[in-house]
Amino acid sequence: MALVDADYNLITVDLGAYGKNSDGAIFRDSNLGKSLLSNKLNIPPPKALPNTNIVLLHVVVGDEAFPLHKHIMRPFPGVQLANSAANKIYKYRHSRARRVSENAFGVLTKSLESAVKNCK
């Protein structure tokens, strides 16, 4: 498990889970998951959006495996909830936000493959 910021930096990494476990179980049992779910992760306090008075929480963007929590945004479950226009827009924007972490893991994988290849 890892958290990636908007600039593709790994800001928290939790290693050591077995690949046979589900993502949800790995998250729940990880130090990262336990800290986030118990509000001990040191997440910044709510902040106003730039040039507005709209104050929002800082959140982690996750996939369907993550639980619903005040600091975790996940996609709408099931097909029925995802059919309204507003929910489709949310799903699209959520997917775009998750793309940052997916790309960061892709870069990390390529870097590790390259490092292993250079060691041989």
N, CA, C and O atoms as a Tinker XYZ file with bonds, in Angstrom:
   480  protein
     1  N      0.845000   -1.175000    0.000000    73     2
     2  CA     0.000000    0.000000    0.000000    64     1     3
     3  C      0.890000    1.238000    0.000000    63     2     4     5
     4  O      1.943000    1.272000    0.636000    81     3
     5  N      0.445000    2.233000   -0.716000    73     3     6
     6  CA     1.194000    3.487000   -0.751000    64     5     7
     7  C      0.251000    4.642000   -1.041000    63     6     8     9
     8  O     -0.797000    4.469000   -1.663000    81     7
     9  N      0.639000    5.813000   -0.583000    73     7    10
    10  CA    -0.054000    7.048000   -0.942000    64     9    11
    11  C      0.847000    7.825000   -1.883000    63    10    12    13
    12  O      2.055000    7.926000   -1.668000    81    11
    13  N      0.244000    8.371000   -2.925000    73    11    14
    14  CA     0.965000    9.137000   -3.938000    64    13    15
    15  C      0.340000   10.523000   -3.984000    63    14    16    17
    16  O     -0.883000   10.653000   -4.027000    81    15
    17  N      1.179000   11.567000   -3.975000    73    15    18
    18  CA     0.623000   12.913000   -4.070000    64    17    19
    19  C      0.391000   13.297000   -5.529000    63    18    20    21
    20  O      0.669000   12.509000   -6.433000    81    19
    21  N     -0.110000   14.484000   -5.753000    73    19    22
    22  CA    -0.458000   14.930000   -7.103000    64    21    23
    23  C      0.752000   15.090000   -8.015000    63    22    24    25
    24  O      0.602000   15.187000   -9.233000    81    23
    25  N      1.958000   15.119000   -7.430000    73    23    26
    26  CA     3.190000   15.248000   -8.212000    64    25    27
    27  C      3.918000   13.916000   -8.388000    63    26    28    29
    28  O      5.111000   13.886000   -8.691000    81    27
    29  N      3.179000   12.804000   -8.194000    73    27    30
    30  CA     3.720000   11.447000   -8.397000    64    29    31
    31  C      4.761000   11.043000   -7.347000    63    30    32    33
    32  O      5.539000   10.118000   -7.582000    81    31
    33  N      4.787000   11.717000   -6.202000    73    31    34
    34  CA     5.713000   11.352000   -5.131000    64    33    35
    35  C      5.050000   10.339000   -4.205000    63    34    36    37
    36  O      3.898000   10.510000   -3.807000    81    35
    37  N      5.790000    9.280000   -3.866000    73    35    38
    38  CA     5.304000    8.342000   -2.862000    64    37    39
    39  C      5.492000    9.012000   -1.511000    63    38    40    41
    40  O      6.622000    9.302000   -1.118000    81    39
    41  N      4.394000    9.262000   -0.790000    73    39    42
    42  CA     4.511000    9.971000    0.482000    64    41    43
    43  C      4.366000    9.034000    1.677000    63    42    44    45
    44  O      4.802000    9.375000    2.776000    81    43
    45  N      3.768000    7.871000    1.487000    73    43    46
    46  CA     3.662000    6.854000    2.520000    64    45    47
    47  C      3.666000    5.497000    1.842000    63    46    48    49
    48  O      2.956000    5.285000    0.859000    81    47
    49  N      4.469000    4.572000    2.369000    73    47    50
    50  CA     4.543000    3.222000    1.799000    64    49    51
    51  C      4.434000    2.223000    2.936000    63    50    52    53
    52  O      5.066000    2.390000    3.979000    81    51
    53  N      3.638000    1.187000    2.737000    73    51    54
    54  CA     3.468000    0.129000    3.726000    64    53    55
    55  C      3.652000   -1.196000    3.002000    63    54    56    57
    56  O      2.789000   -1.607000    2.225000    81    55
    57  N      4.775000   -1.867000    3.253000    73    55    58
    58  CA     5.125000   -3.108000    2.562000    64    57    59
    59  C      4.905000   -4.320000    3.459000    63    58    60    61
    60  O      4.874000   -4.208000    4.685000    81    59
    61  N      4.750000   -5.495000    2.815000    73    59    62
    62  CA     4.761000   -6.727000    3.575000    64    61    63
    63  C      3.524000   -7.581000    3.502000    63    62    64    65
    64  O      3.447000   -8.578000    4.220000    81    63
    65  N      2.545000   -7.251000    2.674000    73    63    66
    66  CA     1.328000   -8.065000    2.576000    64    65    67
    67  C      1.500000   -9.175000    1.546000    63    66    68    69
    68  O      2.310000   -9.073000    0.625000    81    67
    69  N      0.729000  -10.224000    1.721000    73    67    70
    70  CA     0.747000  -11.327000    0.772000    64    69    71
    71  C     -0.127000  -10.987000   -0.427000    63    70    72    73
    72  O     -1.215000  -10.435000   -0.266000    81    71
    73  N      0.341000  -11.314000   -1.625000    73    71    74
    74  CA    -0.389000  -11.018000   -2.856000    64    73    75
    75  C     -1.712000  -11.734000   -2.977000    63    74    76    77
    76  O     -2.581000  -11.299000   -3.733000    81    75
    77  N     -1.889000  -12.844000   -2.237000    73    75    78
    78  CA    -3.136000  -13.598000   -2.328000    64    77    79
    79  C     -4.287000  -12.903000   -1.614000    63    78    80    81
    80  O     -5.446000  -13.244000   -1.851000    81    79
    81  N     -3.997000  -11.937000   -0.746000    73    79    82
    82  CA    -5.038000  -11.226000   -0.017000    64    81    83
    83  C     -5.701000  -10.180000   -0.897000    63    82    84    85
    84  O     -5.092000   -9.670000   -1.838000    81    83
    85  N     -6.950000   -9.866000   -0.586000    73    83    86
    86  CA    -7.663000   -8.831000   -1.341000    64    85    87
    87  C     -7.110000   -7.458000   -0.985000    63    86    88    89
    88  O     -6.537000   -7.270000    0.088000    81    87
    89  N     -7.285000   -6.501000   -1.891000    73    87    90
    90  CA    -6.824000   -5.132000   -1.624000    64    89    91
    91  C     -7.474000   -4.564000   -0.367000    63    90    92    93
    92  O     -6.822000   -3.878000    0.420000    81    91
    93  N     -8.765000   -4.854000   -0.182000    73    91    94
    94  CA    -9.475000   -4.357000    0.995000    64    93    95
    95  C     -8.901000   -4.909000    2.283000    63    94    96    97
    96  O     -8.739000   -4.176000    3.259000    81    95
    97  N     -8.588000   -6.216000    2.295000    73    95    98
    98  CA    -8.015000   -6.838000    3.490000    64    97    99
    99  C     -6.604000   -6.322000    3.752000    63    98   100   101
   100  O     -6.224000   -6.082000    4.898000    81    99
   101  N     -5.832000   -6.153000    2.678000    73    99   102
   102  CA    -4.467000   -5.625000    2.834000    64   101   103
   103  C     -4.526000   -4.219000    3.421000    63   102   104   105
   104  O     -3.764000   -3.890000    4.330000    81   103
   105  N     -5.428000   -3.391000    2.903000    73   103   106
   106  CA    -5.565000   -2.025000    3.417000    64   105   107
   107  C     -5.983000   -2.050000    4.885000    63   106   108   109
   108  O     -5.377000   -1.366000    5.709000    81   107
   109  N     -7.000000   -2.820000    5.218000    73   107   110
   110  CA    -7.524000   -2.888000    6.583000    64   109   111
   111  C     -6.453000   -3.318000    7.583000    63   110   112   113
   112  O     -6.396000   -2.798000    8.698000    81   111
   113  N     -5.601000   -4.274000    7.183000    73   111   114
   114  CA    -4.598000   -4.815000    8.085000    64   113   115
   115  C     -3.273000   -4.047000    8.075000    63   114   116   117
   116  O     -2.413000   -4.298000    8.920000    81   115
   117  N     -3.098000   -3.127000    7.143000    73   115   118
   118  CA    -1.834000   -2.390000    7.037000    64   117   119
   119  C     -1.763000   -1.272000    8.074000    63   118   120   121
   120  O     -2.788000   -0.805000    8.569000    81   119
   121  N     -0.552000   -0.853000    8.393000    73   119   122
   122  CA    -0.377000    0.300000    9.290000    64   121   123
   123  C     -0.999000    1.543000    8.679000    63   122   124   125
   124  O     -1.576000    2.370000    9.385000    81   123
   125  N     -0.880000    1.672000    7.361000    73   123   126
   126  CA    -1.473000    2.808000    6.657000    64   125   127
   127  C     -2.987000    2.815000    6.847000    63   126   128   129
   128  O     -3.562000    3.840000    7.213000    81   127
   129  N     -3.628000    1.684000    6.603000    73   127   130
   130  CA    -5.083000    1.595000    6.741000    64   129   131
   131  C     -5.538000    1.843000    8.168000    63   130   132   133
   132  O     -6.485000    2.593000    8.403000    81   131
   133  N     -4.863000    1.215000    9.116000    73   131   134
   134  CA    -5.221000    1.398000   10.520000    64   133   135
   135  C     -5.078000    2.851000   10.940000    63   134   136   137
   136  O     -5.928000    3.380000   11.658000    81   135
   137  N     -4.007000    3.498000   10.497000    73   135   138
   138  CA    -3.785000    4.907000   10.849000    64   137   139
   139  C     -4.832000    5.812000   10.228000    63   138   140   141
   140  O     -5.343000    6.719000   10.885000    81   139
   141  N     -5.152000    5.572000    8.967000    73   139   142
   142  CA    -6.143000    6.405000    8.278000    64   141   143
   143  C     -7.519000    6.217000    8.897000    63   142   144   145
   144  O     -8.210000    7.197000    9.177000    81   143
   145  N     -7.925000    4.974000    9.113000    73   143   146
   146  CA    -9.265000    4.704000    9.633000    64   145   147
   147  C     -9.443000    5.138000   11.080000    63   146   148   149
   148  O    -10.569000    5.382000   11.514000    81   147
   149  N     -8.352000    5.239000   11.836000    73   147   150
   150  CA    -8.455000    5.692000   13.224000    64   149   151
   151  C     -8.093000    7.181000   13.364000    63   150   152   153
   152  O     -7.899000    7.676000   14.475000    81   151
   153  N     -8.007000    7.877000   12.242000    73   151   154
   154  CA    -7.716000    9.317000   12.222000    64   153   155
   155  C     -6.377000    9.665000   12.874000    63   154   156   157
   156  O     -6.258000   10.692000   13.543000    81   155
   157  N     -5.372000    8.811000   12.678000    73   155   158
   158  CA    -4.041000    9.054000   13.242000    64   157   159
   159  C     -2.985000    9.244000   12.154000    63   158   160   161
   160  O     -1.792000    9.132000   12.434000    81   159
   161  N     -3.398000    9.528000   10.929000    73   159   162
   162  CA    -2.449000    9.632000    9.820000    64   161   163
   163  C     -1.876000   11.035000    9.665000    63   162   164   165
   164  O     -1.044000   11.258000    8.785000    81   163
   165  N     -2.288000   11.963000   10.474000    73   163   166
   166  CA    -1.780000   13.333000   10.404000    64   165   167
   167  C     -2.185000   14.017000    9.097000    63   166   168   169
   168  O     -1.380000   14.699000    8.463000    81   167
   169  N     -3.427000   13.824000    8.713000    73   167   170
   170  CA    -3.965000   14.486000    7.520000    64   169   171
   171  C     -4.197000   15.950000    7.868000    63   170   172   173
   172  O     -4.692000   16.259000    8.952000    81   171
   173  N     -3.842000   16.858000    6.952000    73   171   174
   174  CA    -4.045000   18.290000    7.241000    64   173   175
   175  C     -5.514000   18.606000    7.536000    63   174   176   177
   176  O     -6.405000   17.888000    7.081000    81   175
   177  N     -5.766000   19.660000    8.282000    73   175   178
   178  CA    -7.153000   20.036000    8.581000    64   177   179
   179  C     -7.861000   20.516000    7.311000    63   178   180   181
   180  O     -7.205000   20.842000    6.322000    81   179
   181  N     -9.200000   20.560000    7.337000    73   179   182
   182  CA    -9.942000   21.063000    6.176000    64   181   183
   183  C     -9.425000   22.437000    5.761000    63   182   184   185
   184  O     -8.936000   23.213000    6.582000    81   183
   185  N     -9.545000   22.715000    4.473000    73   183   186
   186  CA    -8.988000   23.959000    3.927000    64   185   187
   187  C     -9.919000   24.490000    2.839000    63   186   188   189
   188  O    -10.589000   23.717000    2.154000    81   187
   189  N     -9.955000   25.803000    2.686000    73   187   190
   190  CA   -10.785000   26.418000    1.647000    64   189   191
   191  C    -10.146000   26.207000    0.279000    63   190   192   193
   192  O     -8.926000   26.269000    0.129000    81   191
   193  N    -10.987000   25.959000   -0.704000    73   191   194
   194  CA   -10.496000   25.877000   -2.076000    64   193   195
   195  C     -9.952000   27.241000   -2.474000    63   194   196   197
   196  O    -10.429000   28.263000   -1.979000    81   195
   197  N     -8.960000   27.274000   -3.361000    73   195   198
   198  CA    -8.390000   28.567000   -3.762000    64   197   199
   199  C     -9.458000   29.541000   -4.270000    63   198   200   201
   200  O    -10.327000   29.176000   -5.062000    81   199
   201  N     -9.372000   30.762000   -3.806000    73   199   202
   202  CA   -10.254000   31.863000   -4.222000    64   201   203
   203  C    -11.722000   31.617000   -3.908000    63   202   204   205
   204  O    -12.594000   32.160000   -4.585000    81   203
   205  N    -12.013000   30.798000   -2.882000    73   203   206
   206  CA   -13.403000   30.544000   -2.480000    64   205   207
   207  C    -13.488000   30.491000   -0.957000    63   206   208   209
   208  O    -12.479000   30.528000   -0.254000    81   207
   209  N    -14.716000   30.402000   -0.477000    73   207   210
   210  CA   -14.968000   30.166000    0.942000    64   209   211
   211  C    -15.408000   28.721000    1.174000    63   210   212   213
   212  O    -15.873000   28.383000    2.263000    81   211
   213  N    -15.267000   27.878000    0.169000    73   211   214
   214  CA   -15.687000   26.479000    0.264000    64   213   215
   215  C    -14.575000   25.677000    0.947000    63   214   216   217
   216  O    -13.481000   25.516000    0.407000    81   215
   217  N    -14.881000   25.184000    2.133000    73   215   218
   218  CA   -13.909000   24.428000    2.915000    64   217   219
   219  C    -14.169000   22.936000    2.722000    63   218   220   221
   220  O    -15.297000   22.468000    2.870000    81   219
   221  N    -13.110000   22.198000    2.390000    73   219   222
   222  CA   -13.235000   20.756000    2.158000    64   221   223
   223  C    -12.174000   19.989000    2.928000    63   222   224   225
   224  O    -11.115000   20.520000    3.265000    81   223
   225  N    -12.484000   18.725000    3.200000    73   223   226
   226  CA   -11.531000   17.817000    3.831000    64   225   227
   227  C    -10.472000   17.399000    2.828000    63   226   228   229
   228  O    -10.728000   17.394000    1.624000    81   227
   229  N     -9.295000   17.050000    3.304000    73   227   230
   230  CA    -8.292000   16.386000    2.476000    64   229   231
   231  C     -8.675000   14.912000    2.452000    63   230   232   233
   232  O     -9.061000   14.349000    3.477000    81   231
   233  N     -8.568000   14.288000    1.285000    73   231   234
   234  CA    -8.998000   12.895000    1.148000    64   233   235
   235  C     -7.979000   12.071000    0.387000    63   234   236   237
   236  O     -7.124000   12.597000   -0.325000    81   235
   237  N     -8.097000   10.757000    0.559000    73   235   238
   238  CA    -7.339000    9.776000   -0.212000    64   237   239
   239  C     -8.298000    9.245000   -1.265000    63   238   240   241
   240  O     -9.444000    8.921000   -0.953000    81   239
   241  N     -7.846000    9.154000   -2.494000    73   239   242
   242  CA    -8.678000    8.632000   -3.576000    64   241   243
   243  C     -8.323000    7.167000   -3.765000    63   242   244   245
   244  O     -7.171000    6.836000   -4.048000    81   243
   245  N     -9.307000    6.289000   -3.609000    73   243   246
   246  CA    -9.063000    4.858000   -3.725000    64   245   247
   247  C    -10.025000    4.195000   -4.686000    63   246   248   249
   248  O    -10.901000    4.846000   -5.256000    81   247
   249  N     -9.857000    2.891000   -4.863000    73   247   250
   250  CA   -10.763000    2.154000   -5.735000    64   249   251
   251  C    -11.857000    1.481000   -4.908000    63   250   252   253
   252  O    -12.022000    1.774000   -3.724000    81   251
   253  N    -12.602000    0.573000   -5.547000    73   251   254
   254  CA   -13.752000   -0.060000   -4.906000    64   253   255
   255  C    -13.380000   -0.885000   -3.680000    63   254   256   257
   256  O    -14.236000   -1.147000   -2.835000    81   255
   257  N    -12.124000   -1.296000   -3.567000    73   255   258
   258  CA   -11.690000   -2.137000   -2.449000    64   257   259
   259  C    -11.614000   -1.363000   -1.137000    63   258   260   261
   260  O    -11.602000   -1.969000   -0.066000    81   259
   261  N    -11.562000   -0.049000   -1.204000    73   259   262
   262  CA   -11.403000    0.756000   -0.011000    64   261   263
   263  C    -12.755000    1.037000    0.634000    63   262   264   265
   264  O    -13.763000    1.167000   -0.062000    81   263
   265  N    -12.780000    1.131000    1.976000    73   263   266
   266  CA   -14.047000    1.395000    2.657000    64   265   267
   267  C    -14.453000    2.861000    2.517000    63   266   268   269
   268  O    -13.625000    3.725000    2.231000    81   267
   269  N    -15.710000    3.115000    2.719000    73   267   270
   270  CA   -16.196000    4.489000    2.738000    64   269   271
   271  C    -15.787000    5.105000    4.071000    63   270   272   273
   272  O    -16.031000    4.520000    5.126000    81   271
   273  N    -15.169000    6.274000    4.028000    73   271   274
   274  CA   -14.657000    6.933000    5.228000    64   273   275
   275  C    -14.572000    8.417000    4.922000    63   274   276   277
   276  O    -14.489000    8.801000    3.756000    81   275
   277  N    -14.592000    9.257000    5.948000    73   275   278
   278  CA   -14.582000   10.700000    5.692000    64   277   279
   279  C    -13.324000   11.161000    4.964000    63   278   280   281
   280  O    -13.345000   12.210000    4.320000    81   279
   281  N    -12.230000   10.405000    5.050000    73   279   282
   282  CA   -11.003000   10.782000    4.356000    64   281   283
   283  C    -10.681000    9.863000    3.176000    63   282   284   285
   284  O     -9.551000    9.859000    2.687000    81   283
   285  N    -11.661000    9.089000    2.719000    73   283   286
   286  CA   -11.451000    8.212000    1.563000    64   285   287
   287  C    -12.580000    8.425000    0.567000    63   286   288   289
   288  O    -13.756000    8.292000    0.904000    81   287
   289  N    -12.209000    8.755000   -0.663000    73   287   290
   290  CA   -13.195000    8.842000   -1.746000    64   289   291
   291  C    -13.046000    7.592000   -2.594000    63   290   292   293
   292  O    -11.935000    7.210000   -2.962000    81   291
   293  N    -14.155000    6.964000   -2.899000    73   291   294
   294  CA   -14.154000    5.758000   -3.720000    64   293   295
   295  C    -15.275000    5.855000   -4.741000    63   294   296   297
   296  O    -16.169000    6.686000   -4.582000    81   295
   297  N    -15.258000    5.038000   -5.776000    73   295   298
   298  CA   -16.322000    5.096000   -6.781000    64   297   299
   299  C    -17.667000    4.670000   -6.183000    63   298   300   301
   300  O    -17.721000    3.999000   -5.153000    81   299
   301  N    -18.753000    5.077000   -6.856000    73   299   302
   302  CA   -20.068000    4.606000   -6.450000    64   301   303
   303  C    -20.131000    3.099000   -6.659000    63   302   304   305
   304  O    -19.664000    2.602000   -7.684000    81   303
   305  N    -20.702000    2.361000   -5.705000    73   303   306
   306  CA   -20.812000    0.909000   -5.893000    64   305   307
   307  C    -21.956000    0.573000   -6.841000    63   306   308   309
   308  O    -22.976000    1.262000   -6.864000    81   307
   309  N    -21.786000   -0.474000   -7.609000    73   307   310
   310  CA   -22.859000   -0.972000   -8.469000    64   309   311
   311  C    -23.170000   -0.082000   -9.654000    63   310   312   313
   312  O    -22.705000    1.054000   -9.745000    81   311
   313  N    -23.956000   -0.618000  -10.549000    73   311   314
   314  CA   -24.307000    0.086000  -11.789000    64   313   315
   315  C    -25.441000    1.069000  -11.565000    63   314   316   317
   316  O    -25.453000    2.140000  -12.172000    81   315
   317  N    -26.390000    0.733000  -10.711000    73   315   318
   318  CA   -27.581000    1.557000  -10.539000    64   317   319
   319  C    -27.258000    2.957000  -10.047000    63   318   320   321
   320  O    -27.836000    3.929000  -10.532000    81   319
   321  N    -26.344000    3.075000   -9.095000    73   319   322
   322  CA   -26.005000    4.392000   -8.553000    64   321   323
   323  C    -25.165000    5.223000   -9.510000    63   322   324   325
   324  O    -25.098000    6.445000   -9.378000    81   323
   325  N    -24.527000    4.571000  -10.471000    73   323   326
   326  CA   -23.609000    5.284000  -11.356000    64   325   327
   327  C    -24.279000    5.814000  -12.615000    63   326   328   329
   328  O    -23.594000    6.330000  -13.497000    81   327
   329  N    -25.589000    5.702000  -12.722000    73   327   330
   330  CA   -26.248000    6.065000  -13.975000    64   329   331
   331  C    -26.689000    7.511000  -14.087000    63   330   332   333
   332  O    -26.945000    7.962000  -15.203000    81   331
   333  N    -26.794000    8.264000  -13.009000    73   331   334
   334  CA   -27.219000    9.659000  -13.131000    64   333   335
   335  C    -26.084000   10.482000  -13.732000    63   334   336   337
   336  O    -24.919000   10.085000  -13.686000    81   335
   337  N    -26.442000   11.630000  -14.293000    73   335   338
   338  CA   -25.437000   12.493000  -14.932000    64   337   339
   339  C    -24.387000   12.953000  -13.909000    63   338   340   341
   340  O    -23.192000   12.937000  -14.201000    81   339
   341  N    -24.830000   13.362000  -12.716000    73   339   342
   342  CA   -23.893000   13.832000  -11.689000    64   341   343
   343  C    -22.950000   12.706000  -11.264000    63   342   344   345
   344  O    -21.758000   12.935000  -11.058000    81   343
   345  N    -23.477000   11.508000  -11.135000    73   343   346
   346  CA   -22.640000   10.384000  -10.719000    64   345   347
   347  C    -21.656000    9.985000  -11.814000    63   346   348   349
   348  O    -20.545000    9.548000  -11.512000    81   347
   349  N    -22.042000   10.127000  -13.069000    73   347   350
   350  CA   -21.119000    9.836000  -14.179000    64   349   351
   351  C    -19.971000   10.838000  -14.184000    63   350   352   353
   352  O    -18.824000   10.471000  -14.440000    81   351
   353  N    -20.279000   12.109000  -13.899000    73   351   354
   354  CA   -19.236000   13.133000  -13.825000    64   353   355
   355  C    -18.289000   12.822000  -12.666000    63   354   356   357
   356  O    -17.070000   12.912000  -12.813000    81   355
   357  N    -18.857000   12.454000  -11.506000    73   355   358
   358  CA   -18.024000   12.085000  -10.365000    64   357   359
   359  C    -17.126000   10.913000  -10.719000    63   358   360   361
   360  O    -15.928000   10.937000  -10.434000    81   359
   361  N    -17.698000    9.884000  -11.339000    73   359   362
   362  CA   -16.939000    8.684000  -11.700000    64   361   363
   363  C    -15.775000    9.043000  -12.630000    63   362   364   365
   364  O    -14.668000    8.530000  -12.464000    81   363
   365  N    -16.022000    9.916000  -13.598000    73   363   366
   366  CA   -14.975000   10.332000  -14.536000    64   365   367
   367  C    -13.865000   11.087000  -13.802000    63   366   368   369
   368  O    -12.684000   10.808000  -14.008000    81   367
   369  N    -14.235000   12.027000  -12.960000    73   367   370
   370  CA   -13.229000   12.827000  -12.247000    64   369   371
   371  C    -12.480000   11.993000  -11.218000    63   370   372   373
   372  O    -11.281000   12.185000  -11.013000    81   371
   373  N    -13.173000   11.077000  -10.578000    73   371   374
   374  CA   -12.522000   10.164000   -9.637000    64   373   375
   375  C    -11.494000    9.308000  -10.370000    63   374   376   377
   376  O    -10.386000    9.094000   -9.877000    81   375
   377  N    -11.868000    8.826000  -11.541000    73   375   378
   378  CA   -10.960000    8.012000  -12.352000    64   377   379
   379  C     -9.721000    8.806000  -12.757000    63   378   380   381
   380  O     -8.609000    8.279000  -12.740000    81   379
   381  N     -9.913000   10.062000  -13.117000    73   379   382
   382  CA    -8.774000   10.915000  -13.476000    64   381   383
   383  C     -7.837000   11.120000  -12.288000    63   382   384   385
   384  O     -6.617000   11.119000  -12.451000    81   383
   385  N     -8.400000   11.293000  -11.106000    73   383   386
   386  CA    -7.567000   11.469000   -9.912000    64   385   387
   387  C     -6.796000   10.188000   -9.601000    63   386   388   389
   388  O     -5.628000   10.252000   -9.218000    81   387
   389  N     -7.420000    9.048000   -9.757000    73   387   390
   390  CA    -6.744000    7.767000   -9.497000    64   389   391
   391  C     -5.658000    7.481000  -10.514000    63   390   392   393
   392  O     -4.713000    6.744000  -10.234000    81   391
   393  N     -5.790000    8.056000  -11.680000    73   391   394
   394  CA    -4.789000    7.828000  -12.736000    64   393   395
   395  C     -3.397000    8.261000  -12.285000    63   394   396   397
   396  O     -2.405000    7.666000  -12.703000    81   395
   397  N     -3.309000    9.272000  -11.451000    73   395   398
   398  CA    -2.008000    9.739000  -10.951000    64   397   399
   399  C     -1.302000    8.613000  -10.205000    63   398   400   401
   400  O     -0.127000    8.347000  -10.455000    81   399
   401  N     -2.008000    7.947000   -9.290000    73   399   402
   402  CA    -1.362000    6.866000   -8.539000    64   401   403
   403  C     -1.075000    5.671000   -9.433000    63   402   404   405
   404  O     -0.036000    5.028000   -9.281000    81   403
   405  N     -1.970000    5.359000  -10.361000    73   403   406
   406  CA    -1.727000    4.250000  -11.290000    64   405   407
   407  C     -0.462000    4.526000  -12.113000    63   406   408   409
   408  O      0.359000    3.631000  -12.310000    81   407
   409  N     -0.311000    5.749000  -12.584000    73   407   410
   410  CA     0.880000    6.113000  -13.364000    64   409   411
   411  C      2.139000    6.073000  -12.503000    63   410   412   413
   412  O      3.193000    5.640000  -12.967000    81   411
   413  N      2.034000    6.522000  -11.249000    73   411   414
   414  CA     3.198000    6.493000  -10.354000    64   413   415
   415  C      3.664000    5.059000  -10.132000    63   414   416   417
   416  O      4.867000    4.799000  -10.113000    81   415
   417  N      2.738000    4.134000   -9.965000    73   415   418
   418  CA     3.117000    2.728000   -9.793000    64   417   419
   419  C      3.695000    2.157000  -11.081000    63   418   420   421
   420  O      4.577000    1.299000  -11.035000    81   419
   421  N      3.210000    2.620000  -12.226000    73   419   422
   422  CA     3.783000    2.200000  -13.501000    64   421   423
   423  C      5.225000    2.657000  -13.644000    63   422   424   425
   424  O      6.083000    1.891000  -14.082000    81   423
   425  N      5.491000    3.903000  -13.276000    73   423   426
   426  CA     6.859000    4.438000  -13.322000    64   425   427
   427  C      7.754000    3.677000  -12.356000    63   426   428   429
   428  O      8.888000    3.340000  -12.696000    81   427
   429  N      7.255000    3.400000  -11.150000    73   427   430
   430  CA     8.017000    2.654000  -10.159000    64   429   431
   431  C      8.354000    1.252000  -10.672000    63   430   432   433
   432  O      9.486000    0.792000  -10.523000    81   431
   433  N      7.390000    0.588000  -11.265000    73   431   434
   434  CA     7.615000   -0.753000  -11.808000    64   433   435
   435  C      8.683000   -0.737000  -12.890000    63   434   436   437
   436  O      9.581000   -1.579000  -12.892000    81   435
   437  N      8.590000    0.211000  -13.803000    73   435   438
   438  CA     9.592000    0.329000  -14.870000    64   437   439
   439  C     10.975000    0.606000  -14.299000    63   438   440   441
   440  O     11.964000    0.040000  -14.763000    81   439
   441  N     11.049000    1.468000  -13.302000    73   439   442
   442  CA    12.336000    1.786000  -12.676000    64   441   443
   443  C     12.943000    0.556000  -12.008000    63   442   444   445
   444  O     14.146000    0.316000  -12.110000    81   443
   445  N     12.102000   -0.223000  -11.324000    73   443   446
   446  CA    12.599000   -1.436000  -10.673000    64   445   447
   447  C     13.048000   -2.472000  -11.699000    63   446   448   449
   448  O     14.072000   -3.131000  -11.513000    81   447
   449  N     12.285000   -2.618000  -12.780000    73   447   450
   450  CA    12.681000   -3.555000  -13.843000    64   449   451
   451  C     14.018000   -3.156000  -14.441000    63   450   452   453
   452  O     14.873000   -4.004000  -14.699000    81   451
   453  N     14.190000   -1.872000  -14.658000    73   451   454
   454  CA    15.435000   -1.359000  -15.222000    64   453   455
   455  C     16.597000   -1.585000  -14.255000    63   454   456   457
   456  O     17.684000   -1.976000  -14.681000    81   455
   457  N     16.385000   -1.349000  -12.977000    73   455   458
   458  CA    17.442000   -1.542000  -11.978000    64   457   459
   459  C     17.841000   -3.007000  -11.896000    63   458   460   461
   460  O     19.028000   -3.322000  -11.808000    81   459
   461  N     16.862000   -3.904000  -11.923000    73   459   462
   462  CA    17.156000   -5.342000  -11.879000    64   461   463
   463  C     17.937000   -5.768000  -13.121000    63   462   464   465
   464  O     18.884000   -6.549000  -13.039000    81   463
   465  N     17.519000   -5.237000  -14.276000    73   463   466
   466  CA    18.182000   -5.578000  -15.540000    64   465   467
   467  C     19.640000   -5.121000  -15.514000    63   466   468   469
   468  O     20.520000   -5.822000  -16.014000    81   467
   469  N     19.898000   -3.940000  -14.930000    73   467   470
   470  CA    21.263000   -3.404000  -14.865000    64   469   471
   471  C     22.142000   -4.144000  -13.861000    63   470   472   473
   472  O     23.368000   -4.074000  -13.943000    81   471
   473  N     21.528000   -4.850000  -12.917000    73   471   474
   474  CA    22.300000   -5.617000  -11.926000    64   473   475
   475  C     22.807000   -6.941000  -12.483000    63   474   476   477
   476  O     23.746000   -7.522000  -11.938000    81   475
   477  N     22.208000   -7.413000  -13.544000    73   475   478
   478  CA    22.585000   -8.723000  -14.092000    64   477   479
   479  C     23.852000   -8.684000  -14.872000    63   478   480
   480  O     24.290000   -9.710000  -15.390000    81   479
